């Protein structure tokens, strides 16, 4: 961090952490209690967090088999172009046949066991089939030079080449995907142990907020944070959205809401009331419920006033409270950058970086002595284009964006950035 960044601070104090990542690491480091688990049918486990690693129960593949449709032959077939008699067929799901004549071939399909006595497969497109009077293939004539190109093991998948029995195919703490479901099924596992869903409460605060779709009166505005954050939470199968609630700015109301939801959830996500205004109630409400503030303020824009607190349970486990700024862009950015990965860890997930490296296609030349989270929209070529934004309340810009990039303090966005200058990109949950 530059000297200018250090001097900024928040609430008259220096920042506790010099970067969003450092704050996230510190929060995750406090999570020690193992997550509760449950058993699910594999088909129903997509998106859940795996609680136990899954290993192969047998070799993969379990036997030598053909990788192509064609004919299984041996090295003794030579490299001449003379016809080879077809003496049998190896069929999928059936016991392997044996080749007893070196100058012969066995018809084979992809996935069929490699016949005893064979060590390679010639593809069907590399042979001319010779038929008898009734049209049945009785011999093959390899195309010119086809046999000479074949080496031992050509077009054959060997037993255990993917992995021997005991090889881990899905690790504990990983999020179960369609790909990992395929691997787990291959391992012969029909049920998996997963972390129980993390019960998360979502509370928005603000006297000015009315329910989205309701008639706004006077200076009231629609509550966009509650539906946005609720949707972002529900996008994760490992989350159980236990509470959705909106309250005003009064300290008593916020305290009551927080106290109630702590008893119904494993973690709480709140918005509003964390800045320096005389009506911002969050610090006092947290103090009333016995929470310990882990940090308040990060050197970032948007989301500088973000606060994370911890409430110790009787079991000794940490119950986290994420207090996000009330401005919609700030709330969603800080949720994705810090709160969501911390919740994932609390749910039993292994550390994973959800960001990607991406280049930007435009440059406005602006710099900031803070970590700058800038809204972007993905181009058709896979690059990101900065979205014109007018502050942390610009919901129009937010709706036009695909996510945001993180720009280091003092850096500028450069067009057509080389690999060494790529920016971390965080997509919106969906």
C-alpha positions, 0 to 999 in steps of 0.5 A: 500500500502506498503512503497516500493510501495509509493516510486515508484511513476510516473513522479517524483510524488507520485501516486494519488491513491493507487490502480486501484479500488480507481482510478476507484471509483474516476472517477465514482464519477465525473459522475452525469449527467443522461444518455439520454434515448429511448424506445425499444421493449423488444425483441430488448433490450438485452445488453442495460442498463435499464433506469427505473425499471420494476415491476410486474403488477400482482401477479406471478404466478397469480393463484394457479397452479400445478407444476407437471403432475398428479392428484389434490386431497384434504386432505380429500382423506385420506392416504389409498390406495383405488382407487379415482374416476377421476371426471374431468380435469383441463386444461392449460389456462382454468378456474378452475374446482371444486372438489365436492367429497372428495374421488375423483381426478381431472386430472391436467397438469403442469401449470393448475389452481388448482381446487377449493376444492383441496390443493395438487397434487399427481404425475402421477408416484405415481399412478396406473391408472385404465381404463375402457373397452375402455381404458379411465382412470376412477380412480387412485390407489395411490402407497403404502404410496404415499398419506401419504407423501403428505402435504398441498401445495405439488406440487402446486405453490401458487399465488404470491409466486414468488412475489406480484404485484409491485415487481421489477423484473429488476432494473434501471441501470442493463444490460438487459440479456436474464434472465431479458427479461424473467422476464420483459415479465412476468411482462407484459411489451412489451417495456422498457426505456433504456439508449441511446447508449454511443458514444465512440471514439477510437483513437490510436497514433504512428508514427510506426503503420500501418494498420493491414494487410498492408505491414509493411515498415522498422520499422513499426508494425501493429496497434493491439490496434485499432481493439482490443479496437474497438472489446472490445467496440462493445462487449457492446450493450450500446456502439455506436462506433462513431469514429475509428481513427489512428494518428501519434505522433505529438502534432498538429495531436493528438490535432486535432484528440482529438478536432474533436472527442470530438464534436462527442462523449460522451467519448474518448479512446486513446492509446499511448503517455502517458509515459515519452518520449520526443515525448509523446504528450498526456499531451500537447494535453489534455492541448490544449483542456482544459482537466483536468487531474484526474490522471496520473500513477497508481501503477500497471503493466502493465499500470503504465502510464495510464491517465484519464482526464475530459473535462467539457461541457457547460451543466456541464457534464463531458466528459471523456478521457481515455489515455491508454499506447500504449503497446498492453497488457497494453492497453487492461488491463487498458481498461478492469480494469478501462476504461470499467466500468467507461464507463458503469457508464457514460452510465447510468449503475449501479455499478457492479463488472465484475470480479470473484474470481478464484484460480490459478493452478501454481506458479512462486514465483514472487512478485511485489510491484505494483498491478500486472495484470497477464495474465491467461488461464482458465483450464478445471477445472475452475482454471486459469493458468499463461501464460508465458509473455515477457513484455507488447508487447507480443501479442502471450501471449495475444492471448493465454490468457482468461483474467488476475488476479489482484495480490496485491502488495507484494503478490505471486501466490499460487497454489490450493489457499483456498477460502480466497486467491482467486484472482480477475479475469477479462475476455476479452470482447467478 
